[in-house]
């Protein structure tokens, strides 16, 4: 996959609508816990774009997705074009929309999801290595807390694509800390906590979220 979409070879459908293929949940049919797919869905909802959502497992992915895109998801099909990688999909959807506002300071949240993933996947919980991973994550949260001082959203008062990307990551952190009784208190970060409330109260988030149990299921598989 390159930075642009590719034609789906052999696809003869005439539907010009958009279809988003994403990781399925534990039942193989409902939406799964992928935060990158969630970010794409937030953008779609914020732009009020119609799309069909198709959760898929390794066994139910369409053959063209396996043949030409290595089965990668999320994958957005629009007519006979397909885009994979969440950042590529989001750039395609946004174009010049104000949601894509430039000059968002993303340095302050750099490394957030890798740090979350390492922390939630680590077992046993609360051993020495877990403490180091927790401290690495806390450093990022402290940096984010300072950046968010006086702000409603990441870039100030305007909701942007950066918020679409961060919201699912913080949701995973919130659910994972509770599920695995991790030794970190998100309430210590007043600005981050306020920011999370602003994100999670947004209609686009409420209409696209999945249960905390689904998040726990996803990370439990990664912790095996």
KEVO-301142 format. One record per residue (C-alpha): residue number from 1; residue in one letter; z, x, y. Coordinates in nm, 3 decimals, decimal comma. Each point is the difference from the previous one (the first is absolute). Layout:
BEGIN
   seq   type         Z         X         Y
   NUM      A         Z         X         Y
...
REM end
This chain:
BEGIN
   seq   type         Z         X         Y
     1      X     0,000     0,000     0,000
     2      X    -0,092     0,128     0,341
     3      X     0,118    -0,109     0,341
     4      X    -0,241    -0,295    -0,004
     5      X    -0,068    -0,283    -0,242
     6      X    -0,253     0,019    -0,280
     7      X    -0,242    -0,254    -0,139
     8      X     0,112    -0,144    -0,332
     9      X    -0,282     0,106    -0,231
    10      X    -0,117    -0,285    -0,218
    11      X     0,198    -0,261     0,190
    12      X    -0,225    -0,302     0,057
    13      X     0,244    -0,244     0,153
    14      X    -0,096    -0,178     0,320
    15      X     0,353    -0,069     0,127
    16      X     0,047     0,166     0,338
    17      X     0,371    -0,075     0,010
    18      X     0,273     0,257    -0,051
    19      X     0,188     0,056    -0,323
    20      X     0,302     0,228    -0,026
    21      X     0,084     0,142    -0,343
    22      X     0,358     0,116    -0,034
    23      X     0,267     0,098    -0,249
    24      X     0,136    -0,296    -0,194
    25      X     0,368    -0,070    -0,051
    26      X     0,193    -0,002    -0,329
    27      X    -0,171    -0,319    -0,122
    28      X    -0,345     0,152     0,052
    29      X    -0,106    -0,287     0,228
    30      X     0,212    -0,009     0,314
    31      X    -0,004     0,257     0,278
    32      X     0,165     0,332    -0,081
    33      X     0,206     0,240     0,207
    34      X    -0,264     0,240     0,137
    35      X     0,101     0,083     0,360
    36      X    -0,351     0,120     0,083
    37      X    -0,153    -0,332    -0,102
    38      X     0,275    -0,170     0,198
    39      X    -0,101     0,196     0,311
    40      X    -0,361    -0,116    -0,040
    41      X     0,112    -0,360    -0,042
    42      X     0,208     0,024     0,317
    43      X    -0,309     0,109     0,192
    44      X    -0,205    -0,283    -0,152
    45      X     0,266    -0,253     0,096
    46      X     0,043     0,138     0,352
    47      X    -0,376    -0,024     0,053
    48      X    -0,005    -0,354    -0,148
    49      X    -0,273     0,098    -0,245
    50      X    -0,071    -0,209    -0,309
    51      X     0,000     0,185    -0,330
    52      X     0,051    -0,057    -0,370
    53      X     0,288     0,190    -0,159
    54      X    -0,047     0,109    -0,361
    55      X     0,295     0,174    -0,168
    56      X    -0,123     0,217    -0,287
    57      X     0,138     0,214    -0,280
    58      X    -0,165     0,295    -0,171
    59      X    -0,142    -0,248    -0,251
    60      X    -0,130    -0,256     0,252
    61      X    -0,165     0,220     0,263
    62      X    -0,370    -0,085     0,039
    63      X    -0,234     0,243    -0,173
    64      X    -0,180     0,097     0,321
    65      X     0,333     0,108     0,150
    66      X     0,065     0,221    -0,302
    67      X    -0,354     0,138    -0,012
    68      X    -0,053     0,082     0,366
    69      X     0,345     0,028     0,158
    70      X     0,217     0,137    -0,282
    71      X     0,185    -0,331    -0,005
    72      X     0,176     0,084     0,326
    73      X     0,197    -0,272     0,173
    74      X     0,039    -0,141     0,252
    75      X    -0,373    -0,060     0,010
    76      X    -0,167    -0,225     0,254
    77      X    -0,334    -0,151    -0,096
    78      X    -0,202    -0,141     0,288
    79      X    -0,337    -0,128    -0,116
    80      X    -0,148     0,280    -0,209
    81      X     0,208     0,271     0,167
    82      X     0,334     0,131    -0,121
    83      X     0,267     0,201     0,178
    84      X     0,294     0,169    -0,169
    85      X     0,297     0,194     0,138
    86      X     0,219    -0,210     0,228
    87      X    -0,063     0,211     0,312
    88      X    -0,378    -0,033    -0,045
    89      X     0,028    -0,375    -0,052
    90      X     0,220    -0,041     0,307
    91      X    -0,238     0,203     0,218
    92      X    -0,290    -0,214    -0,123
    93      X     0,184    -0,324     0,075
    94      X     0,127     0,099     0,342
    95      X    -0,305     0,144     0,171
    96      X     0,086    -0,020     0,368
    97      X     0,270    -0,266    -0,035
    98      X     0,309     0,048     0,213
    99      X     0,206     0,023    -0,319
   100      X    -0,152     0,348    -0,039
   101      X     0,151     0,128     0,324
   102      X    -0,024     0,375     0,022
   103      X     0,275     0,237     0,108
   104      X     0,254    -0,136    -0,247
   105      X     0,248     0,280    -0,060
   106      X    -0,011     0,029    -0,378
   107      X     0,159     0,345    -0,006
   108      X     0,345    -0,160     0,007
   109      X    -0,062    -0,183    -0,330
   110      X    -0,190     0,283    -0,168
   111      X     0,097     0,037    -0,365
   112      X     0,185    -0,332    -0,015
   113      X    -0,153    -0,148    -0,313
   114      X    -0,006     0,325    -0,203
   115      X     0,369     0,041     0,082
   116      X     0,072    -0,361    -0,099
   117      X    -0,192     0,041    -0,325
   118      X     0,176     0,321    -0,099
   119      X     0,339    -0,153     0,075
   120      X    -0,052    -0,329    -0,182
   121      X    -0,165     0,160    -0,304
   122      X     0,269     0,262    -0,050
   123      X     0,244    -0,035    -0,287
   124      X     0,287     0,031    -0,058
   125      X     0,107    -0,168     0,320
   126      X     0,247     0,174     0,229
   127      X    -0,014     0,344    -0,162
   128      X    -0,042     0,319     0,206
   129      X    -0,381    -0,019     0,010
   130      X     0,022    -0,366     0,097
   131      X     0,219     0,103     0,291
   132      X    -0,262     0,247     0,122
   133      X    -0,272    -0,262    -0,020
   134      X     0,225    -0,246     0,185
   135      X     0,062     0,253     0,277
   136      X    -0,374     0,064     0,036
   137      X    -0,057    -0,373     0,039
   138      X     0,287    -0,034     0,246
   139      X    -0,155     0,269     0,218
   140      X    -0,318    -0,207     0,026
   141      X     0,196    -0,319     0,068
   142      X     0,192     0,177     0,278
   143      X    -0,328     0,111     0,154
   144      X    -0,136    -0,354    -0,023
   145      X     0,319    -0,142     0,147
   146      X    -0,035     0,223     0,306
   147      X    -0,366    -0,095     0,041
   148      X     0,074    -0,373    -0,020
   149      X     0,266     0,001     0,271
   150      X    -0,087    -0,280     0,241
   151      X    -0,309    -0,106    -0,194
   152      X    -0,079    -0,330    -0,171
   153      X    -0,272     0,152    -0,215
   154      X    -0,111     0,355    -0,073
   155      X    -0,221     0,027     0,307
   156      X     0,220    -0,203     0,232
   157      X    -0,053    -0,373     0,045
   158      X    -0,338    -0,013    -0,175
   159      X    -0,029    -0,048    -0,376
   160      X    -0,256     0,249    -0,137
   161      X    -0,142     0,130    -0,325
   162      X     0,283     0,254    -0,012
   163      X     0,246    -0,287    -0,037
   164      X    -0,217    -0,145    -0,277
   165      X     0,028     0,329    -0,188
   166      X     0,373     0,059     0,056
   167      X     0,125    -0,352    -0,074
   168      X    -0,070     0,006    -0,378
   169      X     0,152     0,347    -0,028
   170      X     0,326    -0,107     0,162
   171      X     0,004    -0,313    -0,215
   172      X    -0,025     0,217    -0,311
   173      X     0,283     0,216     0,129
   174      X     0,221    -0,300     0,071
   175      X    -0,062    -0,156    -0,342
   176      X     0,023     0,328    -0,189
   177      X     0,329     0,107     0,156
   178      X     0,153    -0,335    -0,095
   179      X    -0,148    -0,006    -0,351
   180      X     0,105     0,349    -0,102
   181      X     0,321     0,021     0,206
   182      X    -0,123     0,303     0,186
   183      X     0,247     0,175     0,229
   184      X    -0,163    -0,073     0,334
   185      X     0,098    -0,254     0,265
   186      X    -0,294    -0,122     0,204
   187      X     0,240    -0,162     0,246
   188      X     0,082     0,350     0,125
   189      X    -0,340    -0,005     0,171
   190      X     0,036    -0,278     0,256
   191      X    -0,349     0,032     0,145
   192      X    -0,165     0,018    -0,342
   193      X     0,200    -0,303    -0,115
   194      X    -0,105    -0,198     0,307
   195      X    -0,360     0,110    -0,052
   196      X     0,011    -0,114    -0,362
   197      X     0,121    -0,343     0,107
   198      X    -0,283    -0,025     0,254
   199      X    -0,252     0,094    -0,269
   200      X     0,139    -0,219    -0,275
   201      X     0,029    -0,304     0,230
   202      X    -0,368     0,014     0,084
   203      X    -0,210    -0,279    -0,152
   204      X    -0,252     0,243    -0,146
   205      X     0,278     0,174    -0,192
   206      X     0,164    -0,320    -0,120
   207      X    -0,331    -0,130    -0,132
   208      X    -0,090     0,318    -0,190
   209      X     0,330     0,127    -0,136
   210      X     0,105     0,011    -0,366
   211      X     0,346    -0,029    -0,148
   212      X     0,263     0,272    -0,008
   213      X    -0,009    -0,038    -0,378
   214      X    -0,368     0,097     0,000
   215      X     0,080     0,314     0,200
   216      X     0,280     0,083    -0,245
   217      X    -0,241    -0,051    -0,292
   218      X    -0,251     0,242     0,152
   219      X     0,249     0,277     0,067
   220      X     0,175    -0,053    -0,334
   221      X    -0,330     0,085    -0,170
   222      X    -0,026     0,315     0,212
   223      X     0,357     0,101    -0,089
   224      X    -0,063     0,005    -0,376
REM end
